[in-house]
Amino acid sequence: MEEFLINFTPQETRVALLQQGVVQELHIERTNGRGIVGNVYLGRVARVLPGMQSAFVDIGLERTAFLHVADIWSQKSNGNGGGEGPRPIERILGEGQQLMVQVLKDPIGTKGARLSTQISLAGRLLVYLPQEKHIGISQRIEDEAARERLRARIQAQLPADEAGGYIARTVAENAAEAELASDIAYLRRLWSEIRHRGDQATAPSMLHHDLTLAQRLLRDLVSLDTRHIIIDSRENFQKLSAFAEEFMPQLAPLLSHYNGERPLFDLHGVEDEIQRALARRVDLKSGGYLIIDQTEAMTTIDVNTGGFVGLRSFDDTIFKTNLEAAQTIARQLRLRNLGGIIIIDFIDMEPGEHRNAVLAELDKALARDHTRITVNGFTALGLVEMTRKRTRESLAHVLCEPCPTCGGRGEVKTAQTVAYEILRELLREARQFNAREFRLLAAPSVIDLFLDEESQSMAMLSDFIGRPVSLHAEPGYTQEQFDIVLL
């Protein structure tokens, strides 16, 4: 049984997916960090650049957006007809021309948004391409007979006046006829509204804003296993209920409003789970534990027996720890939204059947994941290599930043290491500058070291350079931070 908890504040929206009362996924969207990918605008061509075969389009943002000739739909559809080469952009667009565009990439740094004139509108089961004519099927549906059956089912639901095309998403394979019809009706109505706004609007203006996190939840994540969608804001409960009634009426009965005194996430233990999901160590019920390290290139997961000693043989202890770890790893990947290359170091297992059983357990646990995953099995070194598609930033990247003290290393130099650096720096400064006195500003732990264990070292240096060194503890300094002042 699945249930979704939606926590609204003016600053952010948080969604937690629970299965059997255990948090499986977390989604966070901040008000000031919402992207514009998927938004549809009526833009005005500000400048055409024949040398770059691109144009800058004013869509009402701080910076003009970028449109390349390859992203112009008419160019795609008519580019090579009759043996002629692609039409140059200056023959397609002119300055001041109005055109409907959709954002492909958010603005990054000094670069404006990337645009396309090919509009695509995502529904729960289908993606609508109003300028196309064909019906495409998700590549994740591999069986050719199933693909043809789904294509025929969609074709049967299309109204006679349908002029656009569709792409069936993976979840459409098991959808009922009524669900397909409902999705088609929703997408056609949405496109009709966008066109109507476009007819009434003056460029630059926004014609369609992509759905919020809570609305995307209803569109993409709710399944037949979902029993409840609990919302802790009355205003947003009413908005989501209206959205569901209009576009997804079968989901409306699942929505309920929570008005209890205790915060919704506290009541279900989600806040504690968020804190645990940011930790490096994950404890297993048996007494073993995982160590999860996220780097730029990949994520590594190390499995350890910890305090689990088992009841029978050593091999049995390792096997049970690895089985539990496989289930926990699958959950942590979803919870932390870890993507890219993932390396798992299970505890070494001698029996081949144990390895196969652990790998089967991992595959079974990963089957619940909505994201595309590839598992390559055990390598010659006994590691499991896998990949998980990056769909958004990981939980740690959304909620955290590198530590300003250690710079993200996770370690700081010892007070003794810093003390020896200071002695070397004092000697270097004494040789370069003819100061009357040196004043050392450092963290209390370093100053305490110079007043106790390393007092003789400081006295010897002061005698050697022939200048006094005064010590000043600065509580605001980190352990690695120090300054030498020349007096």
Secondary structure in CASP SS format (residue, H / E / C, confidence):
PFRMAT SS
TARGET T0000
AUTHOR 0000-0000-0000
METHOD secondary structure of the structure
MODEL  1
M C 1.00
E E 1.00
E E 1.00
F E 1.00
L E 1.00
I E 1.00
N E 1.00
F E 1.00
T C 1.00
P C 1.00
Q C 1.00
E E 1.00
T E 1.00
R E 1.00
V E 1.00
A E 1.00
L E 1.00
L E 1.00
Q E 1.00
Q C 1.00
G C 1.00
V E 1.00
V E 1.00
Q E 1.00
E E 1.00
L E 1.00
H E 1.00
I E 1.00
E E 1.00
R E 1.00
T H 1.00
N H 1.00
G H 1.00
R C 1.00
G C 1.00
I C 1.00
V C 1.00
G C 1.00
N C 1.00
V E 1.00
Y E 1.00
L E 1.00
G E 1.00
R E 1.00
V E 1.00
A E 1.00
R E 1.00
V E 1.00
L E 1.00
P C 1.00
G C 1.00
M C 1.00
Q C 1.00
S E 1.00
A E 1.00
F E 1.00
V E 1.00
D E 1.00
I C 1.00
G C 1.00
L C 1.00
E C 1.00
R C 1.00
T C 1.00
A E 1.00
F E 1.00
L E 1.00
H E 1.00
V H 1.00
A H 1.00
D H 1.00
I C 1.00
W H 1.00
S H 1.00
Q H 1.00
K H 1.00
S H 1.00
N H 1.00
G C 1.00
N C 1.00
G H 1.00
G H 1.00
G H 1.00
E C 1.00
G C 1.00
P C 1.00
R C 1.00
P C 1.00
I H 1.00
E H 1.00
R H 1.00
I C 1.00
L C 1.00
G C 1.00
E C 1.00
G C 1.00
Q C 1.00
Q E 1.00
L E 1.00
M E 1.00
V E 1.00
Q E 1.00
V E 1.00
L E 1.00
K E 1.00
D C 1.00
P C 1.00
I E 1.00
G C 1.00
T C 1.00
K E 1.00
G C 1.00
A C 1.00
R E 1.00
L E 1.00
S E 1.00
T C 1.00
Q C 1.00
I C 1.00
S C 1.00
L E 1.00
A E 1.00
G C 1.00
R C 1.00
L C 1.00
L E 1.00
V E 1.00
Y E 1.00
L E 1.00
P C 1.00
Q C 1.00
E C 1.00
K C 1.00
H C 1.00
I E 1.00
G E 1.00
I E 1.00
S C 1.00
Q C 1.00
R C 1.00
I C 1.00
E C 1.00
D C 1.00
E H 1.00
A H 1.00
A H 1.00
R H 1.00
E H 1.00
R H 1.00
L H 1.00
R H 1.00
A H 1.00
R H 1.00
I H 1.00
Q H 1.00
A H 1.00
Q H 1.00
L C 1.00
P C 1.00
A C 1.00
D C 1.00
E C 1.00
A C 1.00
G C 1.00
G E 1.00
Y E 1.00
I E 1.00
A E 1.00
R C 1.00
T H 1.00
V H 1.00
A H 1.00
E H 1.00
N H 1.00
A C 1.00
A C 1.00
E H 1.00
A H 1.00
E H 1.00
L H 1.00
A H 1.00
S H 1.00
D H 1.00
I H 1.00
A H 1.00
Y H 1.00
L H 1.00
R H 1.00
R H 1.00
L H 1.00
W H 1.00
S H 1.00
E H 1.00
I H 1.00
R H 1.00
H H 1.00
R H 1.00
G H 1.00
D H 1.00
Q H 1.00
A C 1.00
T C 1.00
A C 1.00
P C 1.00
S E 1.00
M E 1.00
L E 1.00
H E 1.00
H C 1.00
D C 1.00
L C 1.00
T C 1.00
L H 1.00
A H 1.00
Q H 1.00
R H 1.00
L H 1.00
L H 1.00
R H 1.00
D H 1.00
L H 1.00
V C 1.00
S C 1.00
L C 1.00
D C 1.00
T E 1.00
R E 1.00
H E 1.00
I E 1.00
I E 1.00
I E 1.00
D C 1.00
S C 1.00
R H 1.00
E H 1.00
N H 1.00
F H 1.00
Q H 1.00
K H 1.00
L H 1.00
S H 1.00
A H 1.00
F H 1.00
A H 1.00
E H 1.00
E H 1.00
F H 1.00
M C 1.00
P H 1.00
Q H 1.00
L H 1.00
A H 1.00
P H 1.00
L H 1.00
L E 1.00
S E 1.00
H E 1.00
Y C 1.00
N C 1.00
G C 1.00
E C 1.00
R C 1.00
P C 1.00
L H 1.00
F H 1.00
D H 1.00
L H 1.00
H C 1.00
G C 1.00
V H 1.00
E H 1.00
D H 1.00
E H 1.00
I H 1.00
Q H 1.00
R H 1.00
A H 1.00
L C 1.00
A C 1.00
R C 1.00
R E 1.00
V E 1.00
D E 1.00
L C 1.00
K C 1.00
S C 1.00
G C 1.00
G C 1.00
Y E 1.00
L E 1.00
I E 1.00
I E 1.00
D E 1.00
Q E 1.00
T C 1.00
E C 1.00
A C 1.00
M E 1.00
T E 1.00
T E 1.00
I E 1.00
D E 1.00
V E 1.00
N E 1.00
T C 1.00
G C 1.00
G C 1.00
F C 1.00
V C 1.00
G C 1.00
L C 1.00
R C 1.00
S C 1.00
F H 1.00
D H 1.00
D H 1.00
T H 1.00
I H 1.00
F H 1.00
K H 1.00
T H 1.00
N H 1.00
L H 1.00
E H 1.00
A H 1.00
A H 1.00
Q H 1.00
T H 1.00
I H 1.00
A H 1.00
R H 1.00
Q H 1.00
L H 1.00
R H 1.00
L H 1.00
R H 1.00
N C 1.00
L C 1.00
G C 1.00
G E 1.00
I E 1.00
I E 1.00
I E 1.00
I E 1.00
D E 1.00
F C 1.00
I C 1.00
D C 1.00
M C 1.00
E C 1.00
P C 1.00
G H 1.00
E H 1.00
H H 1.00
R H 1.00
N H 1.00
A H 1.00
V H 1.00
L H 1.00
A H 1.00
E H 1.00
L H 1.00
D H 1.00
K H 1.00
A H 1.00
L H 1.00
A C 1.00
R C 1.00
D C 1.00
H C 1.00
T C 1.00
R C 1.00
I E 1.00
T E 1.00
V E 1.00
N E 1.00
G E 1.00
F E 1.00
T C 1.00
A C 1.00
L C 1.00
G C 1.00
L C 1.00
V E 1.00
E E 1.00
M E 1.00
T E 1.00
R E 1.00
K C 1.00
R C 1.00
T C 1.00
R C 1.00
E C 1.00
S C 1.00
L H 1.00
A H 1.00
H H 1.00
V H 1.00
L H 1.00
C C 1.00
E C 1.00
P C 1.00
C C 1.00
P C 1.00
T C 1.00
C C 1.00
G C 1.00
G C 1.00
R C 1.00
G C 1.00
E C 1.00
V C 1.00
K C 1.00
T C 1.00
A H 1.00
Q H 1.00
T H 1.00
V H 1.00
A H 1.00
Y H 1.00
E H 1.00
I H 1.00
L H 1.00
R H 1.00
E H 1.00
L H 1.00
L H 1.00
R H 1.00
E H 1.00
A H 1.00
R H 1.00
Q H 1.00
F C 1.00
N C 1.00
A C 1.00
R C 1.00
E C 1.00
F E 1.00
R E 1.00
L E 1.00
L E 1.00
A E 1.00
A C 1.00
P H 1.00
S H 1.00
V H 1.00
I H 1.00
D H 1.00
L H 1.00
F H 1.00
L H 1.00
D C 1.00
E C 1.00
E C 1.00
S H 1.00
Q H 1.00
S H 1.00
M H 1.00
A H 1.00
M H 1.00
L H 1.00
S H 1.00
D H 1.00
F H 1.00
I H 1.00
G C 1.00
R C 1.00
P C 1.00
V E 1.00
S E 1.00
L E 1.00
H E 1.00
A E 1.00
E C 1.00
P C 1.00
G C 1.00
Y C 1.00
T C 1.00
Q C 1.00
E C 1.00
Q C 1.00
F E 1.00
D E 1.00
I E 1.00
V E 1.00
L E 1.00
L C 1.00
END
